[in-house]
Amino acid sequence: MNPLKNPKQNRDLVLPGMIAVGLVWSVGLLGFGIWQNLQTSQQEGEQPQAPTLEPVSDDSTFTQVNPVPSGRFRYSGSPDWSSIRLVVDSAIQSERREYQLSYVQPSDQPANSVTAIALLLQDKLDFVQSDRPLRPDEIKQAQENGIELKQTPVATDGIAIATHPSLSIPGLTLQELADIYQGKITNWQQVGGPNLDIQPLSLSVGSVGSVDLFLSKVMQGQSFSKTIDYSPNMTAALRKLAESPGGILFGSSAEIIPQCSVKPLPLGKEPQQWIAPYQSPYVLSQDCPNQRNRINSTAFLSQEYPLTHPLYVIYPHNSSPAGEAYTQLLLSNQGQELLVKAGFVQLSPSSQP
């Protein structure tokens, strides 16, 4: 059995050996200020409060969610869920001690939705934290194995676009964004910016769900240009963007929006109809980390921001009480509130199960 890798906030409830592993794991995954953002998430400053939603579950707290099985259960998934493992999963462990979660790190591959779903189909996991819905080939493979997979949305994320803080540009349309990543637009002057070469950045294809969703929603099935500069993980990509005045990068809104070293960019389906992924007023980089930009919850909930998408819990239907329990814990009022603290948005009404 692999060791438990989600860090705990309550040290009394975790074996001493797991604490060091959890801390190293969380720092390595979150990088570039996500940890500071979680620590300062209670600082409201001048920014508006996130809107209040109707409950997505009749259970308001973790202790009211039943049934929750006893035992140790294995899970894995997307790195986009790393702040959820830190904030939400640790709270679940503190309040439901009978329900022990063991994070599985693939031995020879990166942890992401692809590798986690593959492990799930091999009966090596009880559930998956996915940043995208199941692919047709995964559904087909599950059926061939006699497995019916259930995927339930539990939170709202989005793809955010980041540029260097010094770049002056009001926003981009989805078509302009696609043209940049296809190599048709190569200078910021072509989209109302300075005379500066554009350097598109990305994580590798297949590494995280945001890349798959970007290819589907923005690229419309078209391939990336050969000029794309790929990075192995978001931390490396953010570092590269911070050093590239003409750079542009996309990724999970929870990872990009609170960063101090980059600037999130408004997007629109049509020219001059840009929607900011962050709440107003915009926090300048020199005011960060005392203040941080926060997700535009209103635009994400209404799906007015054009690149929102759900996060899913995936598990074998009727054969994984651990997966069903985890889903219900996240859908409780307490779970939804903690998901907001982790940098995400509650389920939009159209996504609620």
Salt bridges, closest charged atoms under 4 A:
GLU98 OE2 - ARG96 NH2 2.83
ASP126 OD2 - ARG74 NE 3.58
GLU138 OE2 - ARG132 NH2 2.74
ASP157 OD2 - HIS309 NE2 3.94
ASP212 OD2 - ARG132 NE 3.73
ASP212 OD2 - ARG135 NH2 2.43
ASP229 OD1 - LYS240 NZ 3.00
GLU324 OE1 - LYS150 NZ 3.72
